[in-house]
C-alpha cells in the first residue's frame, strides 16, 4: 500500500515537473513548482516512514519552509521584476509633497 502511495507521488511529481517546464504563463510555472515542492515534502515524509527514520520529518519540515520562502520570493520577482523593495512612497491625503 505504501509502495503504491510512493509511486503515485512520483507520478504526480513527474506531471508537476512537466507543467513547470511547459507552462504557458509564469504563474502556471510558479504553481507547478510550488506543488512539486509540496509533493517532495510528502515524499520525504513517506520515505521516513518506510525506512523507519523519524528524523526525515525534520528534513521535510525544513524543506517545506524553504519551499514557502522560495515561492514568496519568486512571486515578488514575477510581480516587481526585482527582489529589492519598491521605491515608491505612498503619501496620505494630508501629507505635503503632492504635485
For each residue, the residues with C-beta under 8 A, 3 or more apart:
1: 4 5
2: 5 6 46 49 50
3: 6 7
4: 1 7 8
5: 1 2 8 9 46
6: 2 3 9 10 43 46 47 50
7: 3 4 10 11
8: 4 5 11 12
9: 5 6 12 13 39 42 43 46
10: 6 7 13 14 43
11: 7 8 14 15
12: 8 9 15 16 39
13: 9 10 16 17 36 39 40 43
14: 10 11 17 18
15: 11 12 18 19
16: 12 13 19 20 32 33 35 36 39
17: 13 14 20 21 32 36
18: 14 15 21 22
19: 15 16 22 23 28 29 31 32
20: 16 17 23 29 32 33 36
21: 17 18 29
22: 18 19
23: 19 20 26 28 29 31 32
24: 28
25: 28 29
26: 23 29 30 78
27: 30 31 78
28: 19 23 24 25 31 32
29: 19 20 21 23 25 26 32 33
30: 26 27 33 34 71 74 75 78
31: 19 23 27 28 34 35
32: 16 17 19 20 23 28 29 35 36
33: 16 20 29 30 36 37 71 74
34: 30 31 37 38 67 71
35: 16 31 32 38 39
36: 13 16 17 20 32 33 39 40
37: 33 34 40 41 63 64 67 70 71
38: 34 35 41 42 64 67
39: 9 12 13 16 35 36 42 43
40: 13 36 37 43 44 63 67
41: 37 38 44 45 60 63 64 67
42: 9 38 39 45 46 60
43: 6 9 10 13 39 40 46 47
44: 40 41 47 48 56 59 60 63
45: 41 42 48 49 56 57 60
46: 2 5 6 9 42 43 49 50
47: 6 43 44 50 51 53 56
48: 44 45 51 53 54 55 56 57 59 60
49: 2 45 46 52 56
50: 2 6 46 47
51: 47 48 56
52: 49
53: 47 48 56
54: 48 57
55: 48 58 59
56: 44 45 47 48 49 51 53 59 60
57: 45 48 54 60 61
58: 55 61 62
59: 44 48 55 56 62 63
60: 41 42 44 45 48 56 57 63 64
61: 57 58 64 65
62: 58 59 65 66
63: 37 40 41 44 59 60 66 67
64: 37 38 41 60 61 67 68
65: 61 62 68 69
66: 62 63 69 70
67: 34 37 38 40 41 63 64 70 71
68: 64 65 71 72
69: 65 66 72 73
70: 37 66 67 73 74
71: 30 33 34 37 67 68 74 75
72: 68 69 75 76
73: 69 70 76 77 83
74: 30 33 70 71 77 78
75: 30 71 72 78 79
76: 72 73 79 80 82 83
77: 73 74 80 81 82 83
78: 26 27 30 74 75 81
79: 75 76
80: 76 77 84 86
81: 77 78
82: 76 77
83: 73 76 77
84: 80
85:
86: 80
87:
88:
89:
90:
91: 95 97 98
92: 95
93:
94:
95: 91 92 98
96:
97: 91
98: 91 95
99:
